[in-house]
Amino acid sequence: MSLSEIRARINAAETAHGRAGGSVTLIAVSKVQPNERVAAILEQGHRVFGENKVQEAAGKWPDFRERYAGIELHLIGPLQTNKTRQAMELAQAIHSLDRPKLAKTIARLAQETGACPDLYIQVNTGEEPQKAGIAPAELDGFVAECRAMDLPVKGLMCIPPVDEEASLHFALLAKMAARNGLDGLSMGMSDDFEKAISFGATHVRVGSAIFGARDYGAVG
Ligand SMILES: *Cc1c(COP(=O)(O)O)cnc(C)c1O
């Protein structure tokens, strides 16, 4: 599907659900995609991208930044503590703040450098053992902990379990955000971004619907 089609579907969903036009940010998830596909989207004027891995992001975005102004990079994958400094240098937003240790590391580096990306707390709404994220029952305490460290927490993020109705998870995330006075909701991917918008998503993370399927084999 083309970028303009995705944008049109986002606009239609905003209108259908009484959301202001432009209230949803499209994060084009470029992980594992060949550079020429990413460049094609940049050529069409899009500037907001998402990457899963610090190393991969560091390998391709400095070059793109030299060629295109105004790029905004969102880190959406699990972040190892020892890559935090690099992540904070590269990204304008981190959507995978998922544990106290990472919060403390980010706070220390923010103090040291005087800068911090926007932060989204990842919530493990499905309480899946293999998935990262703060457990729903621990969220309110963790938000308070982050605020006490002066971290710029803008919202919550979730990845619903593949075999469950995503709506339940989007609704839960929206409720938890409202309860904590957070405006940002990073939820919705290629298959369900319109549904996420109906539940209040402010950031949708769309990869394969824009770029085509990811070919993990080609990247190795
Ligand atoms: C890869 C990824 C996406 C994009 O997934 P698509 O199904 O290709 O749209 C969104 N969010 C996260 C956290 C991802 O890892």
The ligand as an SDF file (V2000), in Angstrom:
LIG
                    3D

 15 15  0  0  0  0  0  0  0  0999 V2000
    7.7640   -4.0700   13.6790 C   0  0  0  0  0  0  0  0  0  0  0  0
    6.9380   -3.3020   14.6420 C   0  0  0  0  0  0  0  0  0  0  0  0
    5.8320   -2.5500   14.2150 C   0  0  0  0  0  0  0  0  0  0  0  0
    5.3460   -2.5140   12.7830 C   0  0  0  0  0  0  0  0  0  0  0  0
    4.7180   -3.7260   12.4710 O   0  0  0  0  0  0  0  0  0  0  0  0
    3.9020   -3.9040   11.0920 P   0  0  0  0  0  0  0  0  0  0  0  0
    3.0170   -5.0430   11.3660 O   0  0  0  0  0  0  0  0  0  0  0  0
    4.9120   -4.1630   10.0370 O   0  0  0  0  0  0  0  0  0  0  0  0
    3.1530   -2.6550   10.8570 O   0  0  0  0  0  0  0  0  0  0  0  0
    5.1620   -1.8060   15.1730 C   0  0  0  0  0  0  0  0  0  0  0  0
    5.5490   -1.7950   16.4610 N   0  0  0  0  0  0  0  0  0  0  0  0
    6.5890   -2.5090   16.9040 C   0  0  0  0  0  0  0  0  0  0  0  0
    6.9630   -2.4420   18.3370 C   0  0  0  0  0  0  0  0  0  0  0  0
    7.3100   -3.2920   16.0140 C   0  0  0  0  0  0  0  0  0  0  0  0
    8.3430   -4.0090   16.4690 O   0  0  0  0  0  0  0  0  0  0  0  0
  1  2  1  0
  2  3  1  0
  2 14  2  0
  3  4  1  0
  3 10  2  0
  4  5  1  0
  5  6  1  0
  6  7  2  0
  6  8  1  0
  6  9  1  0
 10 11  1  0
 11 12  2  0
 12 13  1  0
 12 14  1  0
 14 15  1  0
M  END
$$$$
